[in-house]
Amino acid sequence: MPATPASSLDLLFPAHLIPAEVQAQLPPGYLIRPLSSTDYQRGHLPLLSVLTAAPDIGPSAWLARFHQLRSVSETYYVLVIVDADDRLVATGTVFLERKFLRGGGLVGHIEDIAVDKGQHGKSLGKRVIQALTAVGEGRGAYKVILDCSQDNIPFYEKCGYKHKEYEMVRYTPEDVLRAATKGASKL
């Protein structure tokens, strides 16, 4: 089954925001496009599981999150690469943070870059980064940033990124997270 044309899908954002040059650099039969409301069935969550835990939240919760992301206009840009069998093989996100700094500027944050392990060596990750960077810049971001492991620094440098500063993280304790999630569902 060939990849479903983007024009016949319910997309997260307009497909024209992804540069045609990126599509032209993909292997034959591959398609890069925005996330679709039907991509749960194409394996979006299993694809994300190459990064970290991505438990199956079920199709209705997945679709609710899709619509929630789309409702925050001009903020979330999740894209995917689909193979000739209409299966998701790569994905990534750029979201735009609205700042008070830089004259009310925008910063693009790249997150959740995932490539199916069987698809390595086809430059799909590089194409995802190129497309997300172009989307962020095209929407007016004065910079696009990302966090990565030290092992991935050379890859991102090849994509035009520079090592700068350090990341800090604090994970929310499970009991606090459960209480916050439970309280949020009542809102």
SERO-4910 file (N, C-alpha, C, O; in steps of 0.05 Angstrom, whole numbers):
BEGIN
 pado doro    nc1    nc2    nc3   cac1   cac2   cac3    cc1    cc2    cc3    oc1    oc2    oc3
  Met    A     17    -24      0      0      0      0     18     25      0     34     28     18
  Pro    A     16     42    -20     33     66    -20     25     86      2      3     84     13
  Ala    A     43    104      8     38    124     28     13    141     21     10    149     -2
  Thr    A     -3    146     41    -27    162     37    -19    191     31     -3    202     47
  Pro    A    -29    203     10    -21    231      4    -30    249     27    -52    247     38
  Ala    A    -12    268     34    -18    287     55    -44    302     50    -58    310     69
  Ser    A    -50    307     25    -74    323     18   -100    309     26   -121    322     28
  Ser    A    -99    283     31   -124    268     38   -125    262     68   -141    247     77
  Leu    A   -107    275     84   -106    269    113   -113    294    129   -111    317    119
  Asp    A   -122    289    154   -127    310    173   -101    316    188    -93    301    206
  Leu    A    -87    338    181    -60    343    190    -59    362    213    -77    379    217
  Leu    A    -37    360    229    -33    377    252    -28    406    244    -36    425    258
  Phe    A    -14    410    222     -8    437    212     -6    436    181     -5    414    170
  Pro    A     -6    458    167     -6    458    138     20    445    127     42    453    136
  Ala    A     18    427    109     40    412     98     60    431     83     84    424     81
  His    A     51    453     72     68    470     57     90    483     74    109    495     63
  Leu    A     88    481    100    109    492    118    135    475    117    156    484    126
  Ile    A    133    450    107    156    433    105    169    438     78    155    435     57
  Pro    A    194    445     77    206    452     51    207    429     32    213    406     39
  Ala    A    200    434      7    201    414    -15    229    402    -18    231    379    -26
  Glu    A    250    418    -12    277    408    -15    282    384      3    297    366     -4
  Val    A    270    384     27    273    361     45    260    336     33    273    315     33
  Gln    A    236    339     23    223    316     10    240    305    -13    243    281    -16
  Ala    A    252    323    -29    268    315    -52    292    299    -44    303    284    -60
  Gln    A    302    302    -19    326    287    -10    319    261      3    338    246     11
  Leu    A    294    254      6    286    228     18    290    205     -2    290    210    -26
  Pro    A    293    181      8    294    158    -10    268    155    -26    247    164    -17
  Pro    A    269    144    -50    244    140    -66    223    125    -50    229    106    -36
  Gly    A    198    135    -52    175    122    -38    170    133    -10    150    126      2
  Tyr    A    188    149      0    185    160     27    172    188     25    175    202      6
  Leu    A    157    195     46    142    220     46    146    233     74    143    220     94
  Ile    A    152    259     74    153    274     99    128    292    100    122    305     80
  Arg    A    115    292    123     90    308    125     84    313    154     97    301    172
  Pro    A     65    331    160     56    335    188     43    310    199     33    293    184
  Leu    A     43    308    225     28    286    238     -1    287    230    -12    309    228
  Ser    A    -13    264    226    -41    262    218    -57    251    242    -47    237    259
  Ser    A    -83    257    242   -101    247    263   -104    216    262   -114    204    280
  Thr    A    -95    204    240    -96    175    238    -69    161    242    -66    137    236
  Asp    A    -49    176    251    -22    164    254    -19    146    279      1    132    281
  Tyr    A    -39    146    296    -38    126    318    -37     98    305    -22     81    313
  Gln    A    -54     94    285    -56     68    271    -31     62    255    -25     38    248
  Arg    A    -15     82    248     10     78    232     34     73    250     56     71    240
  Gly    A     30     72    276     52     65    294     67     88    307     91     86    312
  His    A     54    111    312     67    134    323     79    127    351    102    134    356
  Leu    A     64    115    369     74    109    396     97     89    395    117     93    409
  Pro    A     94     66    381    117     48    380    142     61    369    165     55    377
  Leu    A    139     79    350    163     93    339    176    110    361    200    110    363
  Leu    A    160    124    376    171    141    398    184    124    420    201    134    434
  Ser    A    177     98    422    189     81    442    218     76    438    231     65    456
  Val    A    230     83    415    259     80    412    273    101    429    297     98    434
  Leu    A    259    122    438    271    143    455    269    137    485    289    139    499
  Thr    A    245    130    493    239    126    522    213    111    524    201    103    504
  Ala    A    203    108    548    178     95    552    156    110    538    152    134    542
  Ala    A    141     96    521    118    108    507     95     89    508     87     77    488
  Pro    A     84     85    533     62     65    536     38     73    518     33     96    513
  Asp    A     25     52    510      1     56    493    -21     69    509    -32     56    527
  Ile    A    -28     93    502    -50    108    516    -77    102    503    -97    112    513
  Gly    A    -77     87    481   -102     81    468   -109    101    447   -100    124    448
  Pro    A   -125     93    427   -131    112    405   -146    137    412   -141    158    401
  Ser    A   -165    135    431   -181    158    438   -164    179    453   -167    203    448
  Ala    A   -147    170    472   -130    189    486   -109    201    467   -102    225    469
  Trp    A    -98    185    449    -79    195    429    -92    216    412    -80    238    407
  Leu    A   -116    211    402   -130    230    385   -137    256    401   -136    278    390
  Ala    A   -144    253    426   -150    277    443   -125    294    445   -126    319    444
  Arg    A   -101    281    449    -76    296    451    -70    310    424    -61    333    424
  Phe    A    -75    296    402    -71    308    375    -88    334    373    -77    354    365
  His    A   -113    332    380   -131    356    378   -122    378    397   -125    401    391
  Gln    A   -113    370    421   -103    390    440    -79    405    429    -78    429    431
  Leu    A    -60    390    417    -37    404    405    -45    422    382    -35    445    380
  Arg    A    -64    413    366    -73    430    343    -88    455    353    -87    475    339
  Ser    A   -101    453    376   -117    476    386   -100    499    395   -109    521    398
  Val    A    -74    493    401    -56    515    409    -42    525    384    -21    516    376
  Ser    A    -56    543    371    -48    553    344    -19    561    342     -9    575    360
  Glu    A     -6    553    321     21    561    314     41    556    336     59    572    341
  Thr    A     39    533    349     57    526    371     70    499    367     94    496    369
  Tyr    A     54    478    361     65    451    359     66    442    330     47    443    315
  Tyr    A     90    432    323     95    422    295    108    395    298    132    393    301
  Val    A     92    374    296    102    347    296    101    337    268     80    338    254
  Leu    A    123    326    258    123    315    231    132    287    232    144    277    251
  Val    A    127    273    210    134    245    208    145    239    180    139    254    161
  Ile    A    160    218    178    168    207    152    154    180    150    155    163    168
  Val    A    141    176    127    126    151    122    140    136    100    149    148     80
  Asp    A    142    110    102    155     94     81    135     86     60    111     93     61
  Ala    A    143     71     40    126     63     17    103     46     26     84     43     11
  Asp    A    105     34     50     83     17     60     64     32     79     47     21     92
  Asp    A     66     59     79     49     77     95     54     73    125     35     76    141
  Arg    A     78     66    132     86     61    160    104     84    169    123     91    155
  Leu    A     99     94    194    116    115    204    144    104    210    147     84    224
  Val    A    165    118    200    192    108    205    210    129    218    232    123    226
  Ala    A    201    154    220    215    175    234    196    197    242    175    201    229
  Thr    A    203    211    264    186    232    274    203    252    289    225    247    298
  Gly    A    192    276    293    204    296    309    185    319    314    165    321    300
  Thr    A    191    336    333    174    358    340    190    383    343    213    383    353
  Val    A    179    406    334    189    432    343    165    447    354    144    448    341
  Phe    A    169    458    378    148    475    388    159    503    392    183    506    398
  Leu    A    142    522    389    150    550    391    143    562    418    120    562    426
  Glu    A    163    573    431    160    586    457    159    616    452    176    627    438
  Arg    A    138    629    462    135    658    459    149    671    482    143    666    505
  Lys    A    168    689    476    185    702    496    177    731    500    165    744    483
  Phe    A    185    742    523    184    771    527    211    783    517    212    806    509
  Leu    A    232    766    517    258    775    508    258    779    478    239    771    464
  Arg    A    279    792    468    283    795    439    259    807    425    251    798    404
  Gly    A    247    827    438    224    840    426    200    823    423    185    825    404
  Gly    A    196    805    442    173    786    440    178    764    419    159    755    406
  Gly    A    203    756    417    210    736    397    201    708    403    189    702    424
  Leu    A    207    690    385    200    662    387    226    645    388    245    651    375
  Val    A    225    624    404    247    604    404    235    577    396    215    569    408
  Gly    A    248    564    378    239    537    370    254    516    387    278    518    390
  His    A    239    497    399    251    476    415    246    449    400    223    441    396
  Ile    A    267    436    392    265    410    378    265    388    400    281    388    418
  Glu    A    246    370    397    242    348    416    235    322    401    227    322    378
  Asp    A    239    300    415    228    274    407    236    265    379    218    257    363
  Ile    A    261    267    373    271    257    347    274    227    349    289    216    366
  Ala    A    259    212    332    260    183    333    260    172    305    246    181    287
  Val    A    278    153    300    280    139    275    279    109    280    294     99    297
  Asp    A    261     95    266    259     66    269    287     54    265    302     60    247
  Lys    A    294     35    283    321     23    283    327     10    256    350      9    248
  Gly    A    307     -1    242    311    -14    216    315      6    194    320     -2    171
  Gln    A    313     32    199    315     53    179    341     69    181    345     88    166
  His    A    359     62    200    383     77    203    400     75    178    399     56    163
  Gly    A    416     96    173    433     97    149    421    109    125    433    110    104
  Lys    A    396    119    127    382    131    104    380    162    107    366    174     91
  Ser    A    393    173    127    393    202    132    365    212    140    360    236    136
  Leu    A    348    195    150    321    204    157    322    223    181    307    243    181
  Gly    A    339    218    201    341    236    224    350    263    215    340    284    224
  Lys    A    369    264    196    379    290    186    357    305    172    354    329    174
  Arg    A    340    291    156    318    304    142    297    314    162    286    336    158
  Val    A    292    300    183    273    309    204    284    335    216    269    354    219
  Ile    A    310    335    223    322    359    235    321    383    215    314    405    223
  Gln    A    327    378    190    326    399    170    298    411    168    295    435    167
  Ala    A    278    393    167    251    402    164    241    418    189    229    439    187
  Leu    A    247    407    213    239    421    237    252    448    240    240    467    248
  Thr    A    278    449    234    292    474    235    280    495    216    276    518    223
  Ala    A    274    486    192    262    504    172    234    513    181    227    536    176
  Val    A    218    495    193    192    503    203    195    524    224    182    545    224
  Gly    A    213    519    244    217    539    265    226    566    254    216    587    262
  Glu    A    246    565    237    256    590    225    235    604    208    232    628    208
  Gly    A    220    588    193    199    599    176    176    611    191    162    628    181
  Arg    A    172    603    216    151    614    233    162    638    249    147    651    263
  Gly    A    188    645    246    199    669    258    216    664    283    222    684    296
  Ala    A    224    640    289    241    635    312    268    648    308    281    644    287
  Tyr    A    278    663    328    304    675    325    326    655    331    349    660    324
  Lys    A    319    632    343    338    610    346    321    584    349    298    585    358
  Val    A    334    562    342    322    536    346    342    520    363    366    518    355
  Ile    A    333    509    385    351    495    403    341    466    408    318    459    402
  Leu    A    359    450    418    352    422    425    371    412    446    393    423    450
  Asp    A    363    392    461    380    378    480    386    351    468    370    339    454
  Cys    A    411    341    474    418    314    464    439    303    483    451    317    499
  Ser    A    444    277    479    466    264    494    492    272    482    494    281    459
  Gln    A    513    269    498    540    275    487    547    259    462    560    269    444
  Asp    A    538    234    462    543    217    439    530    227    413    540    222    391
  Asn    A    509    243    415    495    253    392    504    281    383    495    291    362
  Ile    A    522    293    397    532    319    390    543    320    361    536    338    346
  Pro    A    560    300    353    570    302    325    548    301    304    550    315    284
  Phe    A    527    285    309    505    285    290    492    312    287    488    322    264
  Tyr    A    486    325    309    473    351    308    491    373    297    482    392    285
  Glu    A    517    370    302    536    389    290    535    387    259    537    407    245
  Lys    A    533    362    249    530    358    220    504    371    209    503    377    185
  Cys    A    485    375    227    460    387    219    460    418    222    440    431    218
  Gly    A    484    429    230    486    457    233    483    469    261    483    493    264
  Tyr    A    481    451    281    478    460    308    505    462    322    524    448    314
  Lys    A    507    479    342    532    483    357    527    476    386    506    481    398
  His    A    547    464    398    546    457    427    547    484    443    566    500    439
  Lys    A    528    488    461    527    512    477    515    506    504    493    495    505
  Glu    A    529    512    525    519    510    552    513    481    560    522    462    547
  Tyr    A    497    478    581    491    451    592    461    450    599    449    470    605
  Glu    A    451    426    599    423    421    606    421    413    635    439    398    645
  Met    A    401    421    649    395    412    676    367    401    676    350    409    660
  Val    A    362    382    693    335    369    694    328    362    723    346    356    739
  Arg    A    303    363    729    293    353    754    267    338    747    248    350    736
  Tyr    A    267    312    753    243    296    748    224    298    771    233    297    794
  Thr    A    199    301    766    178    303    786    175    276    800    172    256    786
  Pro    A    175    275    826    171    250    841    144    238    832    124    252    828
  Glu    A    143    211    830    119    197    821     94    204    836     73    208    824
  Asp    A     95    207    863     71    213    878     61    241    872     37    245    871
  Val    A     79    260    868     71    287    861     59    287    833     39    301    828
  Leu    A     71    273    815     61    271    787     34    259    786     16    269    772
  Arg    A     30    237    801      3    224    802    -18    243    812    -40    245    802
  Ala    A    -12    258    834    -31    277    846    -37    300    827    -60    308    824
  Ala    A    -16    310    813    -21    331    794    -37    322    770    -55    337    761
  Thr    A    -32    298    760    -47    288    738    -76    283    745    -94    288    730
  Lys    A    -80    272    769   -107    267    778   -123    293    782   -146    295    774
  Gly    A   -109    314    793   -122    340    796   -128    354    769   -148    367    766
  Ala    A   -110    350    750   -113    363    724   -137    351    709   -150    365    694
  Ser    A   -142    325    713   -164    312    699   -191    322    708   -211    319    695
  Lys    A   -192    336    732   -217    347    742   -223    374    731   -245    384    733
  Leu    A   -203    387    718   -206    414    708   -224    415    684   -229    437    673
***
